[in-house]
Amino acid sequence: MGEIRNFRSGNQDGPPPHGPMPRRLAAIIVGDIASYSRMMQADEEGTHARVKRIERDIIQPSIVEHHGSLVKTTGDGFIAIFDSPVEAVRCSIVIQQNLLGRNASLPKHSRLEYRIGVNLGDVIVEPDDVYGDGVNIATRIEGIAEPGQVYISGAIYEQIKHKVVCGYESLGDRKVKNITDPVRVYRVLPDADAVGRTRGRRENVLMFLLSITVMVIATGVLWYFLAQPGRIDEQAATPTASPAASPIPQPLPREAATQTPQPSPSLAASPSPAPSPSAAPPREPGMIAIRGGSFAMGSNDDPTERPVHQVTVKPFSIGKYPVTVQEWNECAAAKACGFTATGKDDAPVSNVSWTDAQQYVTWLAQATKKPYRLPSEAEWEYAARGGTQTKYWWGDKLQPGMAGCKDCGDLAAEQPAKVGSFKPNPFGLYDMGGGIDQWVEDCWHRTYQGAPSDGSAWSSGDCSSHVLRSGSWKNDSRYVRPSNRDGYDTNVRYPTHGFRVALSP
């Protein structure tokens, strides 16, 4: 990535510009295509066209959606800067996940895979470039990243570790070229549980190697005894010798060694598995009828929740619980939803994109002949408040045991609790705050300026992102408030995202 790798600390030849050069603290993303030279040599025009499509379809829109600025593209890479480290990392994850989907159908040697490095530092900003050690460090981190991965500096990690629901694998302090002090580097794992699986795989490898070592030692011992025929003959000539006392392992008969274990009678008598859910009508979610009414939507606690505005909601029904793993997998079994969810049947389904949620409600509506859909943002907040206007539906102060979140009074969990684990709100709805983030129908807007007042979904504007409500078990109590809102990329799955359904009368 030639041009990027030539960044320096801003000391350039020639006369200095008039006045001081503008400086700012920024989160810097540097991206670079692995094996770019090889691919250009094999197909120069085709590779160039593919890179430009990726820049147009994925990289540039993702940067804009996460409130960053594309500084430059350089043939085989790009540089972008952000005010927010959180948005920089989220943007990097979205780019890599979108590229993963685009590359899925291609052979390995034809995939355009980016390495991405992210750093936080003081930079010198010019109209078409940025300079400084902050950029240099991001470039060096990108240089050691694996294809398809996001690596971040310790400075970025300290800013985002409690704000972005990811796994982080520490790679230790790295000495990088032209930087005096070592740089602490972390690998970002979009799935928060992936770091545990990575450690588990390492432990499995160690156990495998240990087993091989034991087998080698056992083989050596066996060879030692077999190499002493006199000792074996002597033992064989002793009629009173017990077979158990023989130092030679007794092999199984050939028939026993190849026999497939048979199930026990109790297992053989167990009932056969239930027929596929696709062959039967779907299990309909439990619904709560909401009479409708008027309420003050939003709050002054966050700029995205302003202005507070009066909304009138028509009668509707909404799911008593978020959609569960079992309910989702009925859709997957019917080949109408894109993946089979893992986890306990009564846990809320997670790692669902907005598009995935739409697949489910479309299938449910067609299968039941009822107008199932996602709730609008206004309907969700009206239902979550349960007729109250306090900070939380139970009052203005946080109370333990009322919601599932990081500081809601329970020990931190690795996954959301089963649906209905906490008390219902006054409308009889469970998990309307904490547990799992919940998609709604509306496109994301940064404020309520111009929002509908009739309770309908706000579907105008840029719909590359949609609204999430509730907060999750990984968030703190600020996200449990009924007025809390956030937006995320429409087509990207995330480990804490789920949904519940609504039904028109």
Summary of the structure (lengths in Angstrom):
residues: 505
radius of gyration: 29.4
end to end distance: 57.9
largest distance: 105.7
contacts: 1543
relative contact order: 0.09
helix: 34%
strand: 21%
